[in-house]
């Protein structure tokens, strides 16, 4: 949780679990479905207000502005200890409140500062467009904010990119991301998959060593986002990287069906979106590995199957 003393919004855990909110799965890179994002909140509710604690005891907010839905006066929910701590010393700060779905209970979402407030207003303005399914506009909006001066907005931008299908992420015009190398070494574990993918899409050869080391550690540690390292390495080094992926697997002391599944799934993602020459290289290396390590057979059949039969040079 971000603290007010660092000038960031305090995003409360309730925002990640609103009923009815859905997020795109990206299991090739995570091993799980990413949590719903801050924007998913706006697409899953019909009522959002900016408010302040009423000051009349522990229960109660006074709504100052309605961003979505009908106007309300007082919102009779308890002001949490986390919000009270965040508001201490910030008499002008406000709190974003939203309903869980259409008619559910009110929830505290975030303590707002000026930068965060502007982002909230922009997202509210785009709600109807994004509800109609304009994923490209949504992705482009946040791709422009990955280097925002506000740390919380950078975090939100990364979480938005994290939910995108890889082909859509690959098609974006992404800026050079500040501090990406350092983030790969010391960053938030929850955002590591997208940071690894962005390292690959950066085409920055200087990040190759970090990605290779990360791949070895991910395979050995059976990390759920091992596929992100596979995909990034192929982006950075092309056909040569595919053989390197299997070499890293063979070097690892732990060989499991789950890891084989994740490696093949990630390679298949690249296979589906790569140029023809790289597609042929991926297929050729997979076929070669199957001859040397038939234990990859089941995973390869699942992820490189066309019309019921695997034809690696399609």
C-alpha positions in Angstrom: 0.0 0.0 0.0 1.3 3.4 -0.9 1.5 6.0 1.9 0.4 9.6 1.7 3.8 10.8 2.8 5.2 9.6 -0.5 2.6 11.6 -2.4 0.8 8.6 -3.9 -2.8 7.4 -3.8 -3.6 4.6 -1.4 -5.2 1.9 -3.5 -7.3 -0.2 -1.2 -7.6 -4.0 -1.7 -11.4 -3.8 -2.2 -10.8 -2.2 -5.6 -9.2 -5.4 -6.9 -12.1 -7.7 -6.2 -15.3 -5.9 -7.3 -18.0 -8.4 -8.1 -18.7 -8.8 -11.8 -15.4 -7.2 -12.9 -13.4 -9.4 -15.3 -9.8 -9.2 -16.5 -8.2 -10.8 -19.5 -6.2 -13.9 -18.7 -2.6 -14.1 -19.7 -1.6 -17.5 -18.3 1.3 -17.9 -20.7 3.0 -15.2 -18.8 1.6 -15.4 -15.3 0.3 -18.9 -14.5 -2.8 -17.2 -13.2 -5.4 -14.6 -14.2 -4.2 -11.0 -13.4 -6.3 -9.1 -10.9 -8.9 -6.7 -12.3 -7.4 -3.2 -12.7 -8.4 0.2 -11.6 -10.1 0.8 -15.0 -12.0 -2.5 -14.7 -13.5 -0.9 -11.6 -15.0 1.9 -13.7 -16.3 -0.6 -16.2 -18.0 -2.7 -13.6 -19.8 0.0 -11.6 -22.5 2.7 -12.2 -21.7 5.0 -9.3 -18.5 6.8 -8.4 -18.1 9.8 -6.2 -15.3 12.0 -4.8 -15.9 12.5 -1.0 -14.5 13.4 2.3 -15.1 11.9 5.8 -18.0 13.8 7.3 -16.3 14.2 10.6 -19.3 12.9 12.5 -17.8 9.9 14.0 -16.2 6.8 12.3 -19.1 6.3 9.9 -19.9 8.6 7.0 -18.6 10.4 4.0 -19.9 13.5 2.4 -20.0 13.4 -1.4 -18.3 16.4 -3.0 -18.6 15.4 -6.7 -20.4 12.7 -8.7 -18.2 11.2 -11.4 -20.6 8.4 -12.5 -24.3 7.8 -11.7 -26.9 9.8 -9.8 -26.0 12.4 -7.3 -25.7 11.4 -3.6 -25.3 13.4 -0.4 -23.9 11.3 2.4 -22.4 7.8 2.0 -22.9 5.9 5.3 -19.8 3.6 5.3 -17.1 3.4 7.9 -14.0 5.4 7.3 -11.2 2.9 7.5 -8.1 3.3 9.6 -6.0 3.1 6.4 -7.8 6.1 4.9 -7.6 8.1 8.2 -3.8 7.5 8.2 -3.5 8.6 4.6 -5.6 11.7 5.2 -3.6 12.8 8.2 -1.9 16.1 7.5 -3.7 16.4 4.1 -6.8 18.6 4.8 -7.5 19.1 1.1 -7.2 15.4 0.1 -10.3 13.5 -1.0 -11.4 9.9 -1.3 -12.8 8.0 -4.3 -15.8 5.9 -3.4 -17.6 3.4 -5.7 -20.3 0.8 -5.5 -19.5 -2.8 -5.9 -21.2 -3.4 -9.2 -24.6 -1.7 -9.9 -26.3 -2.0 -6.5 -23.7 -3.4 -4.1 -22.2 -1.8 -1.1 -20.0 1.3 -1.3 -16.3 0.8 -1.1 -13.3 3.0 -0.5 -11.1 2.9 -3.5 -8.3 5.4 -3.3 -7.1 8.5 -1.5 -6.7 11.1 -4.3 -4.0 13.7 -4.9 -4.1 16.1 -7.8 -2.4 13.9 -10.3 -4.4 10.9 -9.4 -7.6 12.9 -9.5 -7.0 14.0 -13.1 -6.5 10.4 -14.1 -9.7 9.4 -12.5 -11.6 12.1 -14.4 -10.1 11.1 -17.7 -11.0 7.4 -17.1 -14.5 8.4 -16.1 -14.9 10.4 -19.4 -13.8 7.3 -21.4 -16.0 4.8 -19.6 -18.7 4.6 -22.3 -16.1 4.2 -25.1 -14.2 1.5 -23.3 -17.4 -0.3 -22.3 -18.2 -0.6 -26.0 -14.9 -2.5 -26.3 -12.4 -0.1 -27.7 -9.4 -2.0 -26.3 -7.0 -0.2 -28.6 -7.9 3.2 -27.3 -7.6 2.0 -23.7 -4.2 0.4 -24.4 -2.8 3.5 -26.2 -4.1 5.7 -23.4 -2.0 3.9 -20.8 1.0 3.2 -23.1 1.5 6.9 -23.1 1.6 6.9 -19.3 4.3 4.3 -18.5 6.8 7.1 -17.7 4.4 9.4 -15.9 6.0 11.5 -13.1 3.4 10.1 -10.7 4.5 6.7 -9.4 1.0 5.4 -8.8 -0.1 6.3 -12.4 3.0 4.5 -13.7 1.9 1.5 -11.7 -1.7 1.7 -13.1 -0.3 2.0 -16.6 1.7 -1.2 -16.2 -1.2 -3.1 -14.8 -3.3 -2.0 -17.8 -0.7 -3.3 -20.2 -0.4 -6.4 -18.2 -4.0 -7.4 -19.0 -3.5 -7.1 -22.8 -3.2 -10.1 -25.1 0.4 -10.4 -26.3 -0.4 -9.7 -29.9 -2.1 -6.4 -28.9 0.9 -5.5 -26.6 3.3 -6.2 -29.5 1.4 -3.9 -31.8 1.6 -0.9 -29.5 4.0 2.0 -30.1 5.7 1.9 -26.7 8.2 4.5 -25.5 11.5 3.6 -24.0 10.6 2.8 -20.4 12.6 4.6 -17.7 14.5 2.4 -15.2 13.3 -0.9 -16.8 16.6 -2.7 -16.2 16.7 -1.8 -12.5 13.0 -2.8 -12.2 13.9 -6.3 -13.5 16.3 -6.7 -10.7 14.4 -5.0 -7.8 10.8 -4.4 -9.0 7.5 -5.3 -7.6 7.0 -9.1 -8.0 3.3 -8.6 -9.0 4.4 -6.5 -12.0 7.4 -8.6 -13.1 5.6 -10.4 -15.9 4.8 -7.2 -17.8 8.2 -5.7 -17.1 9.9 -8.8 -18.6 7.6 -8.6 -21.6 8.4 -4.9 -22.1 12.1 -5.7 -21.8 11.7 -8.0 -24.8 9.6 -5.5 -26.8 12.2 -2.7 -26.1 14.6 -4.4 -28.4 17.3 -3.2 -26.0 20.1 -5.7 -26.3 21.6 -4.5 -23.0 18.7 -6.1 -21.2 19.4 -9.5 -22.7 21.7 -10.7 -19.9 19.1 -9.8 -17.3 16.4 -11.7 -19.2 18.7 -14.8 -19.7 19.6 -14.8 -16.0 15.9 -14.4 -15.1 15.0 -17.3 -17.4 17.4 -19.6 -15.7 16.1 -18.6 -12.2 12.5 -18.9 -13.3 12.9 -22.4 -14.7 14.9 -23.5 -11.6 12.4 -21.9 -9.3 9.3 -23.0 -11.3 8.0 -19.4 -11.3 4.6 -19.0 -12.8 5.7 -16.3 -15.2 8.6 -18.2 -16.7 6.8 -17.8 -20.1 7.4 -14.1 -20.0 11.1 -14.7 -20.0 10.8 -17.1 -22.8 8.9 -14.6 -24.9 11.2 -11.7 -24.1 14.3 -13.6 -25.0 12.9 -14.6 -28.4 12.0 -11.0 -29.0 15.6 -9.9 -28.1 17.6 -12.7 -29.8 15.3 -14.2 -32.4 15.8 -17.8 -33.6 18.9 -18.3 -31.5 17.0 -17.8 -28.3 14.7 -20.7 -29.0 17.5 -23.2 -28.7 18.7 -21.3 -25.6 15.3 -21.8 -24.0 15.6 -25.6 -24.2 19.2 -25.4 -23.1 18.2 -23.4 -20.0 15.5 -26.1 -19.3 18.1 -28.9 -19.5 20.5 -27.0 -17.2 17.9 -26.6 -14.5 17.9 -29.1 -11.7 14.1 -29.4 -11.7 12.1 -30.8 -14.7 8.3 -30.8 -14.4 5.4 -31.1 -16.7 4.1 -27.7 -15.6 7.4 -26.1 -16.6 7.3 -27.8 -20.0 3.7 -26.7 -20.4 4.7 -23.1 -19.7 7.7 -23.1 -22.1 5.6 -24.6 -24.9 2.8 -22.2 -24.3 5.1 -19.2 -24.5 6.8 -20.4 -27.6 3.4 -21.0 -29.2 2.4 -17.4 -28.4 5.5 -16.2 -30.3 4.9 -18.7 -33.1 1.5 -17.2 -33.7 2.6 -13.6 -34.0 6.2 -13.8 -35.2 7.4 -13.2 -38.8 7.5 -16.3 -41.1 11.2 -16.9 -40.8 11.1 -16.9 -37.0 8.0 -19.1 -37.0 9.9 -21.7 -39.0 12.8 -21.5 -36.6 10.5 -21.9 -33.6 8.8 -24.9 -35.2 12.2 -26.4 -36.2 13.6 -26.1 -32.7 10.5 -27.5 -31.1 10.7 -30.5 -33.5 14.3 -31.0 -32.7 13.7 -30.9 -28.9 10.9 -33.5 -29.3 13.3 -35.9 -30.8 15.8 -35.3 -28.0 13.3 -35.0 -25.1 10.1 -36.7 -25.9 8.7 -35.7 -22.5 7.8 -32.4 -24.2 5.3 -34.3 -26.5 2.1 -33.6 -24.7 2.7 -29.9 -24.2 3.9 -29.5 -27.8 0.8 -31.3 -29.1 -1.5 -29.0 -27.1 0.1 -25.8 -28.2 1.4 -26.6 -31.7 -1.6 -28.5 -33.0 -3.3 -27.6 -36.3 -6.5 -29.5 -37.2 -5.7 -32.3 -34.8 -2.2 -33.0 -36.1 1.0 -31.1 -35.4 2.5 -29.7 -38.6 5.4 -27.7 -37.4 6.2 -26.0 -40.7 2.8 -24.6 -41.5 
